[in-house]
Amino acid sequence: MSDHPQTCIRPGQPWLDTKGERIQAHGGSILDVDGTFYWYGENKEKTVTGSGIWHWGIRCYTSQDLYNWEDRGLIIPPEPHDPDSPLHPAKQVDRPHIIHDKRTGRFVCWLKIMGEVQESTVLVAEAIEGPYQIVRTGLRPLGMSAGDFDLVVDPDDGRGYYYFERVHSELICADLTADHTDVSGSYSTHFPHPHPPYVREAPAYFRRGDKHHLFTSGTSGYFPNPSEVAVADTYHGPWTVLGDPHPGDTTGTSFRSQISSVFKHPHKKDLYIALADRWLPDLPAEVSAKVLDRMAAMYTGAQDDGAGAPEAPPGLLEPSTAVADYVWLPIRFDGDMPYLDWHDEWRIEDFD
């Protein structure tokens, strides 16, 4: 254990585990299993420009207080010796999501695998820390190219739902099969947009009372953009867009971060925490704004500054994300509207 344990959350600051190493759980989520918090996500420790390494497996950490995290290692290791494996380090493995099927006791993990066509890999395990076995590869849900996603299990009836970006098009809510390893064929479509950076991705679902909420981001690679939140009465909507949940952010970059998931604290009455990544911590907000303007111009064919379609900015295609940081913020509610206010630091204990 560290000689100086953390006593608060400091958004945007380097976060070290109990051994003093940077936490590597990006695009991640938290599960509460038998009273222990498990934070898992993409291990980016080897992902530096020029390495050819997109990921080094899925890493997991445990905590009792959400401040101090013990490294439990790779629960899904990479397969560096098999270039055909979806887990090869050069494959663009993104945004792991694990759900606990309480009927079977199994843990089901979905991975987004980017490429010319974006597909999914599904794994299962008997315990949260694994070992995980691949049960599906090359999955194109509903025959669609599936991008960023979130998984949801209804706490009452155990039914599963899969929210995903139909790449560069719209958001889909698809029903999962009973074993949560595939889609059943029933689905609905939402938030259509003609092109990036306006297409919604990075869906992060949460439920508060009888209201369903979705945070989403625009589509601009690792460059941050304005978030959007929507509310509905059912999993399949219809969804009402409420606007940008970051009222204090004048840069239009969601505090230079992208929300990956929302965690409801099991021991607090109304504490929901938005977990976000600051993928490019050294990138000034004004650079992101310019990238968004030029990306919009590129897709519409407009001449935003007389320069024509932009080349990919440095770091967009192969960024160094080994030093990416985290931006965790508590959600403030005004009626159905969730807001994220900036805090240099905040404490779980300050909530009922």
N, C-alpha and C positions, 0 to 999 in steps of 0.2 A: 504494500500500500504506500502511496506517496506520503512524504513527510508533511506535505501541505495540501490536504484534501480540499476540494472545491466546496464552497458553501453557497454558490449562486450560479446562474446561467448568464454568460456574457456573450450576447449575439455578435457574430462577426469576428470574434477573437479566436486565435488558435486554441483548439481544445485537445488536451493531452489525456491519455488513459492513465491508469494507476501506475504504469511503468515509466511514465514520462514521454511516451511516444504519441505522435499525432494519431487521432482517431480516424480510421478509414472505414466509414460506413455511409457512403454517399448515395444519394437517390434513395434513401432508406426509410425505414419504419420501425416502430416499437411494438412489441407484443408483451403483454403481462401474462406470464405462465407460472402458476402456483406461487404467486407473490413475489416473483423476481421479474424485473424489467429486462427484456432482450432487445437490444438495438442492433439491427443488421443492415448491411448495404454494400455498395460496390467498394472493393479494395483498390484504391488508386495509387498505392505506394510506389509503383514502378512506372506510372503513366506520366512520362515527361516527353517533351517534343523530341522527335527523332528516335524514340525507343521502339516504335512499332507495337507497343503494348498498350492495349485499351483498358485492360483490367487484369487483376491478379486474384480472381475468385471473389466470393462473397464472404465478408468477415462479420463476426458477431461479437458483441460486448454485453456484459451483464452489470446491473446496478440495483441498489436498493433505494436510491434517493434521486435518480435522474441527473445527478451532478458528477459523480465519480464512477467511472466505467472500467471494468476489468476486461482485458482482451481475452476472448475465448478461442481466438484463432479462426481459421478458414472453415466455415461449415459447408461450403461448396468450393473445393479447390479448383484451380485452373488445370487444364490438360495440355501442357506446353508441347508434349511429344506427339500430339495427334492434331495436325492442321485441319482435319475434317470435322473435329469435334466442335459443337457449338460453344464449348467452354475453353477453346484455345484462346490464349491471351490476345491474339490479334483480332479475334471476333469482337464485335462491338456489343458486348453484354451490358444491358442497362436496366436500372430500376427493378430490382428484385422485390417481389411482394409475396409474403407468406401468410397463409390463412390456416387456422386450426379447425379441422373438421372434428367437432366434439362427438359426433355420432360414431366415428371410427377411431378417434384418437390420433389420426395421422395429421401431419403437417404437409401442406401442398404449396410448392413454390413455383411461381411463374417468372420467367425471364424474357425480356424483350431482346431480340437479336437483330441489330441493325445491319443493313446491307442494301443492295439494289432493291431487294424486296424485304420488308421488315416482317420477321416471323417470331414465333414464340417457342420456347422450350419449357416443358413442365416436368418438375421433379417431385418426389414424395419421400417422406421420412417418418419414422415412428417417434422421433424426438426432435425438439426444436433445433438442437445442435447437430442433428444428422446421425448417421450418414444418409445423404440424399441419393436417390436413384432416379435417373432419367426415365420418364414413361412416355414422353412425346417430344419429338423434334420436328422442325419445319412446319409447325402448326400455323396455318393462315386462317384465323377464326372467321367463319362465315365467308370464306374465300377472299377475305380482305387483307390488305397490307396493314398490319396493326402496329401502331407506334406506342407512345407513352400510355400508361394504363394504371388503374387501381383495382383492387379486388375487395369485395364486401361480402360478408356473411350475415344474414339477418339473425339477430340473437334469439328470436322466438321460434321461427320455423326452420332455421338452418339452411335456407335457400341461399345460393351464391349468385353474385352479380359481378360483371366484368365491364368496367368503363375504360374505353380505349379510343385513342385518336385514329380514325381512319385517315391514313397519312395524307396530309395537305388537303383535307376535305371537310370533315365533320367529326363530331364525337358520337360514339356508339355505346349504348348500354345493352349488353347481351346477358341473357340468363345462362348460368353455368349448369352443367350436368350434375347429377346427384353426388358424384365423387369429386366434383370441383376440378377435374383435369381437362375439361373441354367445354365448348359452348353447346347449348341444346338446339339452337336454331331460332329461338325467339329473341327478338331484339327491337330496339327503337333508336331513332336518329335525332341528333340535337346540334345546335350551334353551327349551322353551315356557314362557311366562309370561302371565298373564291381562291385564296392563296395565302402563303406566309407573308408577313409575320403575324397575320390576324387569326389564322387557324388556331383553335384552342388545343393545347397539349398539356401534359403533366397534370391530369385530373387527380385531385385529392379530395376524397369523399369523407363526410362525417354526418352523423345524425344527432340532432339536439331536440329532445322531446319528440313531437310528431313531424318535425320538419327535416327534410333531406337537404344537404348543402354540398356544393362542389366548388372548390377553388380550381382555376385553370390558369395557365400562362399562355402567352402568344408563342409563336414558333420562330425562334431565332438562334438555334444552336445553343452554345453556352453563354451567349450574350443576354443579359437580363432584360426584361420588358415588363409592361404593366400587367399585373394580375387582374383576374375578373372572378367574381363570385356569383353563384346562382342558387336559387332555392326552389324546392318542389315539395309536393305532398306525397309523392310516391317515388320509388326508385326510377321508374321510367318517365317521370315528369307528368305534365309539361313543366319545363324549367323557366323560371323568371329571372332574367339577368338583373342583378342588383347594382353592379358597378365595381369599381376598383376598391378593394378592402384596405388599401394603404393610404389613408387620407393625409398623413403627414409627410409623404414622400413626393417631393416636387420634381424629382428627376424622371419619373415614369419608369423606374427599374425595380419596383418592389423591394426597396432597400438593397438593391444590387444583388438580388437572390431569386431563387425559384423554389416554390413550395413543392415538396415531394410527398408529404402525407400529413395527416392530422391525428394526434393522439389524445384521447379522452382519459384524463387521470382517474383511475378507478376509485381513489379514496377522497376525491374532492367533489363538491356538489356540482360545480359548473366550470371546471378548468379544462379547456381544450387548448392544446399546444400545436401551433403550426410549425412543422419541421421543414426547414428550407436549406438549400445549399447555396453558398456563394462560390460559384465555380471558378471565377477569375477574380480573386481578391485584389489584385493590383490594377484592375481595369477601371479607369475613371468613368463616372456615370455619363459624362458628355460624349465619350467615345461610343458607348452603347446606344445612345440616342441617335447618333449619326449613322451607325450601322443599321438601325431599324428603318430610318428614313430611306437609306439607299437600297435596302432590301425590298421595301415596298415599291420603290421606283423600278427596280430590276424586274419585278414580276408584272408590273403594269406597262413596262416599256417606256415609262416617263423619263425625262431628263431632269433629275432633281437639281443638279448643279452644273449641267452642261458636260458632265464627265461620262455620261452613258452608264451602262450596266457595270456595277462595281466588281472588281475581283474579290475573291474571298479574303476577308481581313486576316492578318497574321493571327494564328492560334485558333481559328474557327474550325479548321479541318483536323488539326492534330494538337489540341491544347495541352499544356502542362497542368494537370489537375491534381497532382500529388500533394499540393499545398492548398487545395480548396478548403474553405472554412464553412461553418454552419451558422445559420441565423434561425434560432428558435425563439418564438414570441408567443405570449399568451393571447388568446382571442378575447376581445371585448365585444359584447353584444348590445345593440340598440334595436330592440324588437327582433325581427328576423335577420337584421343586417350584422354580419360579423366584421369587425375591424381589427387591424393589426397596427398597434402603436409602437414606436421605437422605444426601447429601453436599453441603456448601456449595460445594465445588469438587472436581474430580477430573481425573486425567490419563490419556490413552490409554497413555502410556509406562509406567504402573504395572502393565500387564497383559502377560503373556507372549505 
